[in-house]
Amino acid sequence: MKTLQSNLSIWAVVALLSGSSLAACAQSTSTGSTAATTAADPAKSMLLTPLQQSITKLKKLVATGDPDFDYAFQAKAHTQGIQDLLKAEIQNGKDPNMVNMAKTMLPTIEADITQIDATMRQLKPTRPSQAYTQAQSRNVEAMSLKLQQTGSSDKLTSDLDKNFSTLLMDQRQDAIDMATTYLQYGNNATLKAYAQQMVDKSKQQIATMKAQQPK
C-alpha cells in the first residue's frame, strides 16, 4: 500500500511539473497582438473563452496516473467546455442551422456530464500509468495550442456562426483524441463504454457539422 501511494505521488508530481512546463512553453508562443484582436472581437471571444476555461481546468487537474480516475475528471472538464460553447451559440448565433444544431446537441452533452459524474463517484486511483499521463498531457497541450494563434483562433473570422462551426469540429476531434488515448490504457468497463460512445458520437457530429457549415 505504501509503495502504491508513493508511486501515485510520484506520478502526480511528474504530471504537475510537466504540465507547468508545457503551459509555460505555450504561453511563450502567444503574441500580444493576437490576444488583443481576439478580445476585441466578440464573435471570437465569446466562443473561445469557454473553451480556454476548459483547458485551464484540464491543466489544473493533478494527475494521479490512474487512467480510469484521471480520464473521468478530464472528460468532465472537457465536456463542460463544449456545454458552454453550445450555450453561447444558442444565445448569440444568427444562423438557424447552427443554432438548431447547438440546441439539439446540448441535452446530449448534459447527459454526458451526468453520466460521467455518476461514474466518478465510483472510482479510486489504484494503478498509475506514466504512459497514459504523458499521452493525455500531449493531447491537452495540443488543444491549448489550437486555441492560440497557431490553430483554431487563427482561422476565426467576425462571423460567430462560422467560428462556432470551426471550434465545434476541433473540440469534437479533441474529445475523440482524449477518448482514444483512454481506451488504450483504461480498465473500467463503464468508462470504456462511455469513451467509445464519445468517439462514435463525436465522429457523427463532425460529419453533420461539415454538411451544414455556414457558407
Salt bridges, closest charged atoms under 4 A:
ASP68 OD2 - ARG127 NH2 3.66
ASP112 OD1 - LYS201 NZ 2.65
ASP117 OD1 - LYS76 NZ 2.79
GLU141 OE1 - LYS59 NZ 3.43
ASP170 OD2 - LYS155 NZ 3.77
ASP174 OD1 - LYS146 NZ 2.52
